[in-house]
Amino acid sequence: MRIRLSCAALVAATLLASAPARGAEIVLEQSAVQKLVVESLFRDNGRFYLQRGACNAFLDSPAVTLAAGRVVIRAHLSARLGMDFGDSCAGVDLASWATVSGVPSAQGTAVRLGDIRIEDVADANTRILLNSGLVPTLPAAFELDVLKAVRAMLQGAGSQLQVDVQALHIDSVRVADNRLSVRFDFRVAGR
């Protein structure tokens, strides 16, 4: 009888060891992605500056949607473009709504936007400004640090254990069903 139990335990352990490992997943609904965009991009009194100074350009009033595998950001652009003369700007004013989008993807232990494109803009001058100022800066500005988020979640669990995230690998990032899903594997050590 003892041999049968040991064999059964060995078979169970073998099956568990050979089963595919299931990773963790962070799922952010549209409202959470909206908050993330505001926190990471529009952190200067609700504005994201493309250009500072007497002549300046900024986006404000963002609205985020998730569609067709992309994070879509619609925002209002206000700009004063021209030549700086001390504390004033000799130039023209622009004001327009614009929509840009990007595909979220893994970069190390973070999620950033790539394949940035302007979806909709009211006029050609605004499109030029967005292409020169926004498109190059958006991937680095929008970042979901998954490692930092996992560490914060584990430390906020109220446990007596001290937990250290030793490794994290993002397996996939996708937008579907109005949600941003990040699947990842990680290793923790407790003390």
Number of C-alpha atoms within 10 A of each C-alpha: 6 7 8 9 10 11 12 12 12 12 12 12 11 11 11 11 10 9 8 8 9 9 12 14 15 14 16 16 17 19 15 14 20 19 14 17 21 21 14 15 22 20 12 12 7 15 20 22 20 18 16 11 12 17 20 17 23 22 24 20 15 22 16 22 17 23 16 12 18 22 26 23 20 21 20 17 25 19 22 20 18 15 13 14 10 8 8 12 16 13 13 11 13 15 16 16 18 21 20 21 25 23 21 27 20 22 14 13 16 20 22 21 21 19 12 21 16 18 14 13 18 12 13 9 12 19 18 11 18 23 15 12 16 23 19 12 14 18 19 13 16 21 21 21 15 21 20 12 13 16 14 11 11 16 15 9 9 8 9 9 12 10 14 14 15 10 12 17 18 22 14 14 21 19 21 14 13 18 20 22 18 23 17 20 14 14 10 12 11 9 7
